[in-house]
Amino acid sequence: MVERIVPNDRSWNQQIAPHIQRYRFALPYVCGKRVLDAGCGVGYGSRLLASSGAAQVVAVDISREALEVAEKQFAHDRLQFICDDCQSLTKVGGAFDAVISFEALEHFPDGHSFVARIAELLAPQGVFIVSTPNKSLSNGSNPYHVREYSLAEFRELLEPHFNRVTLLGQHWTAAYLAFHRAAGAMWNNPFMRLGRWLQKIRGHEAKWPLAELVPTESDVVISELYPEAAMVLIAICRNVG
């Protein structure tokens, strides 16, 4: 299982689409703003925020190895990378107009201290956009995750710190899911498996194009509909009034 995707790695093309789509979703909230990207990984999303109109992006990750990739491949004149523990964020200072944190929350032993720190760093009218895998679908199967959240637990984590929380979900489209169910059924056909094995031992391994489908951003959708059934939970958080 791969936890961090890196350009030119085998997992990049297969996994990048839903990650990039989350950053594109955040773009309307960051134009002209000072932004914190907490848990930036190798920085592809931070670069997108900076190049799409953010006034300044401060991107933080605990992995020096990831930040070395970020500095080499995703540098931008409005983007600063900082190595820090995102749960405590001791090396950054507010106020930030927007804080983005995608797929980082599940790595923190104490989610409440992380969210409280974000609330401290936000400007009075700031927005916090955060995502995390839906525990109800993942069943805690990722060994890299310290704590996963159901929809109810996600809400309970955020609402003590923000008085307006909008919950959404990121789903695979019905067409994409149907396509992959069809591909899986095809490969599980015993005659197909036998034929593939025979071709392999002859040095001509079969490649089935359906099984090699590379997801694109059009194969995922972010919506307020049925977030409890989403693969990834997303929240837009503010303190209003």
DONU-879484 format. One record per residue (C-alpha): residue number from 1; x, y, z. Coordinates in nm, 3 decimals, decimal comma. Layout:
REM residues N
+-----+---------+---------+---------+
| num |      px |      py |      pz |
+-----+---------+---------+---------+
| NUM |       X |       Y |       Z |
...
+-----+---------+---------+---------+
This chain:
REM residues 241
+-----+---------+---------+---------+
| num |      px |      py |      pz |
+-----+---------+---------+---------+
|   1 |   0,000 |   0,000 |   0,000 |
|   2 |   0,132 |   0,343 |  -0,101 |
|   3 |   0,064 |   0,636 |   0,133 |
|   4 |   0,245 |   0,922 |  -0,043 |
|   5 |   0,239 |   0,947 |  -0,420 |
|   6 |   0,543 |   1,092 |  -0,595 |
|   7 |   0,582 |   1,207 |  -0,958 |
|   8 |   0,717 |   0,933 |  -1,186 |
|   9 |   0,624 |   0,667 |  -0,929 |
|  10 |   0,407 |   0,381 |  -1,057 |
|  11 |   0,118 |   0,488 |  -0,834 |
|  12 |   0,114 |   0,851 |  -0,954 |
|  13 |  -0,114 |   0,818 |  -1,258 |
|  14 |  -0,349 |   0,577 |  -1,082 |
|  15 |  -0,398 |   0,789 |  -0,770 |
|  16 |  -0,338 |   1,156 |  -0,850 |
|  17 |  -0,682 |   1,250 |  -0,995 |
|  18 |  -0,889 |   1,264 |  -0,672 |
|  19 |  -0,605 |   1,444 |  -0,491 |
|  20 |  -0,579 |   1,714 |  -0,756 |
|  21 |  -0,956 |   1,749 |  -0,771 |
|  22 |  -0,966 |   1,835 |  -0,399 |
|  23 |  -0,714 |   2,115 |  -0,455 |
|  24 |  -0,911 |   2,244 |  -0,753 |
|  25 |  -1,220 |   2,247 |  -0,534 |
|  26 |  -1,035 |   2,475 |  -0,290 |
|  27 |  -0,921 |   2,727 |  -0,554 |
|  28 |  -1,220 |   2,967 |  -0,525 |
|  29 |  -1,141 |   3,007 |  -0,154 |
|  30 |  -0,774 |   3,105 |  -0,196 |
|  31 |  -0,759 |   3,368 |  -0,470 |
|  32 |  -0,567 |   3,669 |  -0,337 |
|  33 |  -0,539 |   3,505 |   0,006 |
|  34 |  -0,263 |   3,402 |   0,244 |
|  35 |  -0,292 |   3,023 |   0,259 |
|  36 |  -0,156 |   2,744 |   0,478 |
|  37 |  -0,135 |   2,396 |   0,325 |
|  38 |  -0,097 |   2,166 |   0,626 |
|  39 |   0,033 |   1,826 |   0,521 |
|  40 |   0,145 |   1,923 |   0,172 |
|  41 |   0,337 |   1,604 |   0,088 |
|  42 |   0,549 |   1,655 |  -0,222 |
|  43 |   0,382 |   1,988 |  -0,293 |
|  44 |   0,189 |   1,940 |  -0,618 |
|  45 |  -0,128 |   2,082 |  -0,457 |
|  46 |   0,057 |   2,370 |  -0,294 |
|  47 |   0,199 |   2,465 |  -0,633 |
|  48 |  -0,150 |   2,457 |  -0,783 |
|  49 |  -0,279 |   2,692 |  -0,511 |
|  50 |   0,010 |   2,935 |  -0,567 |
|  51 |  -0,008 |   2,930 |  -0,944 |
|  52 |  -0,387 |   2,974 |  -0,945 |
|  53 |  -0,405 |   3,304 |  -0,763 |
|  54 |  -0,318 |   3,266 |  -0,394 |
|  55 |  -0,119 |   3,565 |  -0,269 |
|  56 |   0,108 |   3,346 |  -0,055 |
|  57 |   0,114 |   2,974 |   0,023 |
|  58 |   0,296 |   2,834 |   0,325 |
|  59 |   0,319 |   2,457 |   0,277 |
|  60 |   0,410 |   2,237 |   0,572 |
|  61 |   0,498 |   1,869 |   0,600 |
|  62 |   0,684 |   1,660 |   0,857 |
|  63 |   0,876 |   1,465 |   0,590 |
|  64 |   1,204 |   1,624 |   0,481 |
|  65 |   1,223 |   1,369 |   0,200 |
|  66 |   0,886 |   1,482 |   0,064 |
|  67 |   0,986 |   1,848 |   0,088 |
|  68 |   1,306 |   1,783 |  -0,106 |
|  69 |   1,090 |   1,659 |  -0,393 |
|  70 |   0,862 |   1,961 |  -0,348 |
|  71 |   1,148 |   2,211 |  -0,368 |
|  72 |   1,287 |   2,049 |  -0,683 |
|  73 |   0,966 |   1,992 |  -0,875 |
|  74 |   0,699 |   2,231 |  -0,747 |
|  75 |   0,873 |   2,552 |  -0,641 |
|  76 |   0,694 |   2,882 |  -0,702 |
|  77 |   0,776 |   3,242 |  -0,613 |
|  78 |   0,463 |   3,268 |  -0,394 |
|  79 |   0,521 |   2,934 |  -0,224 |
|  80 |   0,729 |   2,854 |   0,086 |
|  81 |   0,792 |   2,501 |   0,212 |
|  82 |   0,849 |   2,441 |   0,585 |
|  83 |   0,934 |   2,118 |   0,767 |
|  84 |   0,719 |   2,095 |   1,081 |
|  85 |   0,482 |   1,866 |   1,268 |
|  86 |   0,140 |   1,960 |   1,132 |
|  87 |  -0,038 |   1,854 |   1,448 |
|  88 |   0,132 |   2,132 |   1,645 |
|  89 |   0,246 |   2,375 |   1,368 |
|  90 |   0,501 |   2,553 |   1,586 |
|  91 |   0,700 |   2,702 |   1,296 |
|  92 |   0,422 |   2,901 |   1,131 |
|  93 |   0,229 |   3,207 |   1,239 |
|  94 |  -0,113 |   3,342 |   1,148 |
|  95 |  -0,325 |   3,493 |   1,044 |
|  96 |  -0,413 |   3,282 |   0,741 |
|  97 |  -0,714 |   3,361 |   0,527 |
|  98 |  -0,747 |   2,995 |   0,432 |
|  99 |  -0,608 |   2,669 |   0,565 |
| 100 |  -0,610 |   2,360 |   0,346 |
| 101 |  -0,543 |   2,016 |   0,491 |
| 102 |  -0,611 |   1,718 |   0,269 |
| 103 |  -0,551 |   1,361 |   0,384 |
| 104 |  -0,343 |   1,458 |   0,688 |
| 105 |  -0,590 |   1,443 |   0,979 |
| 106 |  -0,590 |   1,063 |   0,989 |
| 107 |  -0,217 |   1,066 |   1,071 |
| 108 |  -0,255 |   1,263 |   1,396 |
| 109 |  -0,300 |   1,094 |   1,735 |
| 110 |  -0,484 |   1,401 |   1,865 |
| 111 |  -0,717 |   1,544 |   1,604 |
| 112 |  -0,869 |   1,795 |   1,846 |
| 113 |  -0,534 |   1,964 |   1,915 |
| 114 |  -0,473 |   1,992 |   1,541 |
| 115 |  -0,812 |   2,150 |   1,471 |
| 116 |  -0,773 |   2,384 |   1,770 |
| 117 |  -0,437 |   2,499 |   1,634 |
| 118 |  -0,591 |   2,563 |   1,293 |
| 119 |  -0,864 |   2,774 |   1,455 |
| 120 |  -0,590 |   2,981 |   1,625 |
| 121 |  -0,408 |   3,040 |   1,296 |
| 122 |  -0,713 |   3,145 |   1,097 |
| 123 |  -0,804 |   3,507 |   1,037 |
| 124 |  -1,147 |   3,605 |   1,180 |
| 125 |  -1,320 |   3,552 |   0,844 |
| 126 |  -1,094 |   3,265 |   0,742 |
| 127 |  -1,194 |   2,926 |   0,603 |
| 128 |  -1,061 |   2,581 |   0,686 |
| 129 |  -1,104 |   2,311 |   0,420 |
| 130 |  -1,013 |   1,963 |   0,541 |
| 131 |  -1,051 |   1,611 |   0,407 |
| 132 |  -1,003 |   1,263 |   0,549 |
| 133 |  -1,090 |   0,907 |   0,440 |
| 134 |  -1,433 |   0,781 |   0,540 |
| 135 |  -1,384 |   0,516 |   0,807 |
| 136 |  -1,718 |   0,362 |   0,723 |
| 137 |  -1,581 |   0,256 |   0,384 |
| 138 |  -1,213 |   0,201 |   0,457 |
| 139 |  -1,270 |  -0,007 |   0,774 |
| 140 |  -0,934 |   0,107 |   0,910 |
| 141 |  -0,743 |  -0,098 |   0,655 |
| 142 |  -0,461 |   0,155 |   0,598 |
| 143 |  -0,165 |   0,079 |   0,830 |
| 144 |  -0,033 |   0,436 |   0,795 |
| 145 |  -0,343 |   0,588 |   0,955 |
| 146 |  -0,350 |   0,651 |   1,329 |
| 147 |  -0,719 |   0,748 |   1,350 |
| 148 |  -0,991 |   0,748 |   1,089 |
| 149 |  -1,332 |   0,916 |   1,118 |
| 150 |  -1,688 |   0,834 |   1,028 |
| 151 |  -1,910 |   1,121 |   0,913 |
| 152 |  -2,053 |   1,165 |   1,264 |
| 153 |  -1,707 |   1,157 |   1,423 |
| 154 |  -1,576 |   1,407 |   1,169 |
| 155 |  -1,859 |   1,646 |   1,254 |
| 156 |  -1,802 |   1,597 |   1,629 |
| 157 |  -1,434 |   1,680 |   1,583 |
| 158 |  -1,494 |   2,006 |   1,394 |
| 159 |  -1,806 |   2,160 |   1,547 |
| 160 |  -1,653 |   2,248 |   1,888 |
| 161 |  -1,405 |   2,473 |   1,704 |
| 162 |  -1,621 |   2,620 |   1,425 |
| 163 |  -1,979 |   2,743 |   1,431 |
| 164 |  -2,042 |   2,673 |   1,063 |
| 165 |  -1,938 |   2,336 |   0,923 |
| 166 |  -2,049 |   2,220 |   0,578 |
| 167 |  -1,992 |   1,851 |   0,511 |
| 168 |  -1,940 |   1,706 |   0,165 |
| 169 |  -1,813 |   1,384 |   0,015 |
| 170 |  -1,585 |   1,289 |  -0,271 |
| 171 |  -1,728 |   0,997 |  -0,469 |
| 172 |  -1,629 |   0,791 |  -0,769 |
| 173 |  -1,888 |   0,845 |  -1,042 |
| 174 |  -2,142 |   0,571 |  -1,111 |
| 175 |  -1,997 |   0,527 |  -1,460 |
| 176 |  -1,646 |   0,475 |  -1,326 |
| 177 |  -1,762 |   0,220 |  -1,067 |
| 178 |  -1,967 |   0,030 |  -1,324 |
| 179 |  -1,674 |   0,020 |  -1,563 |
| 180 |  -1,446 |  -0,128 |  -1,300 |
| 181 |  -1,701 |  -0,382 |  -1,186 |
| 182 |  -1,725 |  -0,496 |  -1,549 |
| 183 |  -1,347 |  -0,512 |  -1,579 |
| 184 |  -1,319 |  -0,710 |  -1,256 |
| 185 |  -1,582 |  -0,956 |  -1,368 |
| 186 |  -1,399 |  -1,002 |  -1,697 |
| 187 |  -1,067 |  -1,078 |  -1,530 |
| 188 |  -1,231 |  -1,318 |  -1,284 |
| 189 |  -1,372 |  -1,526 |  -1,567 |
| 190 |  -1,180 |  -1,858 |  -1,546 |
| 191 |  -1,136 |  -1,880 |  -1,924 |
| 192 |  -0,986 |  -1,530 |  -1,935 |
| 193 |  -0,751 |  -1,618 |  -1,649 |
| 194 |  -0,645 |  -1,941 |  -1,820 |
| 195 |  -0,583 |  -1,761 |  -2,148 |
| 196 |  -0,379 |  -1,493 |  -1,974 |
| 197 |  -0,171 |  -1,760 |  -1,798 |
| 198 |  -0,104 |  -1,945 |  -2,123 |
| 199 |   0,005 |  -1,626 |  -2,297 |
| 200 |   0,228 |  -1,537 |  -2,005 |
| 201 |   0,420 |  -1,866 |  -2,010 |
| 202 |   0,469 |  -1,817 |  -2,385 |
| 203 |   0,623 |  -1,477 |  -2,320 |
| 204 |   0,326 |  -1,277 |  -2,447 |
| 205 |   0,137 |  -1,164 |  -2,138 |
| 206 |  -0,209 |  -1,030 |  -2,218 |
| 207 |  -0,298 |  -0,677 |  -2,123 |
| 208 |  -0,665 |  -0,598 |  -2,080 |
| 209 |  -0,726 |  -0,227 |  -2,143 |
| 210 |  -1,028 |  -0,206 |  -1,912 |
| 211 |  -0,819 |  -0,308 |  -1,613 |
| 212 |  -0,553 |  -0,052 |  -1,704 |
| 213 |  -0,792 |   0,245 |  -1,698 |
| 214 |  -0,626 |   0,553 |  -1,549 |
| 215 |  -0,875 |   0,763 |  -1,348 |
| 216 |  -0,918 |   1,129 |  -1,439 |
| 217 |  -1,075 |   1,416 |  -1,248 |
| 218 |  -1,398 |   1,359 |  -1,440 |
| 219 |  -1,426 |   1,019 |  -1,269 |
| 220 |  -1,470 |   1,179 |  -0,924 |
| 221 |  -1,723 |   1,428 |  -0,794 |
| 222 |  -1,746 |   1,639 |  -0,478 |
| 223 |  -2,099 |   1,687 |  -0,352 |
| 224 |  -2,313 |   1,750 |  -0,045 |
| 225 |  -2,524 |   1,449 |  -0,146 |
| 226 |  -2,477 |   1,134 |   0,063 |
| 227 |  -2,144 |   1,222 |   0,227 |
| 228 |  -2,185 |   0,920 |   0,455 |
| 229 |  -2,131 |   0,700 |   0,147 |
| 230 |  -1,829 |   0,893 |   0,013 |
| 231 |  -1,478 |   0,753 |  -0,010 |
| 232 |  -1,340 |   1,080 |   0,128 |
| 233 |  -1,509 |   1,324 |   0,368 |
| 234 |  -1,458 |   1,698 |   0,313 |
| 235 |  -1,554 |   1,986 |   0,542 |
| 236 |  -1,564 |   2,362 |   0,489 |
| 237 |  -1,533 |   2,527 |   0,831 |
| 238 |  -1,578 |   2,889 |   0,940 |
| 239 |  -1,650 |   3,097 |   1,245 |
| 240 |  -1,927 |   3,335 |   1,142 |
| 241 |  -2,069 |   3,623 |   1,345 |
+-----+---------+---------+---------+
